[in-house]
Amino acid sequence: MPLHTPEYKKFVEILVRARVEKNVSQIELSKRLGKTQQFVSRCEVGERRLDFVEFCEWSDALGFEGAALYLQIREALAKNST
């Protein structure tokens, strides 16, 4: 699956929105993840794909329950597919 499908772009948009809503900078998120700011940036612009484990870590670092964020993403994808 390519990095830049419409579904993946929506997924990334939701992750970015979640970070912004929590008022967390890329730098702060990178510290929470134990990664570089460049890692966060590359994920957010779609240059690097997140796997499921990283998604869970990302959710935890932002204080979201992974399941709740997953359901939000599924709902957004379902709206786009209809």
N, C-alpha and C positions, 0 to 999 in steps of 0.2 A: 504494500500500500504506500503510495507516495506521501511525502511529508505535507504537501500542500493541497489536500483534498478540501472541499468546502466544509466537510464535517470536522476535519482536524483544525481548520482555521477557527471554527466556532468553538471548539474545545479550548483552544489557546485564548480566544477572546474572553471566555468565561473565567479562565485561570487569572488572566490579567485583571479583569474586573473584580474578582474576589480579593486579589492583593490590594488593589486600589481602595476598595470598600473598607478594608481593614486598616487603611492608612499605613501600609507597610511599604517602604521603598525597596527597590531591587537590592540595594546594599544590605538592608536589614534582613531581607528574606535569604540572601546568600549566606549571611552569618548564621541564621537559624538552621539552614540546610547543611552548613559546613562545606559550602561550595564557593566558587568565585562569583562576583557580580556578573562577569562575562557569561558564566553558565546560565544564570537566570535570564539574562538578556537574550542569549541565543535560543533558549527555549521559548521565550515570549515572542520572538519574531519568526519562529518556525524554522530556524537553522538547525536546531537540535530537537529530536523527538523524545518525549518523555515516555518511559515505560510505566507499567502499572505500579511497581514498587515506588518509583520516583513520584508518581501522582499521589500516592498515599503519604509519602514524606512531605510533599508540597502542601497537601491539605492539613496535615498535622502542624506544620510550621506556621500556617496561617490561622490555626485555631478552629478549623472546620472539621466536623466529623466527615470522614471520607465518604461514607454512604450518602450523606446529605448533598455533598457537592456532586457526587456521581449522579444522583437523581436529578439535580438541576441541569446537568449536562445532557442527560438522556432526554429530558423534557424539551430542551432547546433543540436538540437534534431531531426529535419527532416533529416539532413545529416546522422545521426547515424542510422536512421530507414530504410534507403534505401540500 
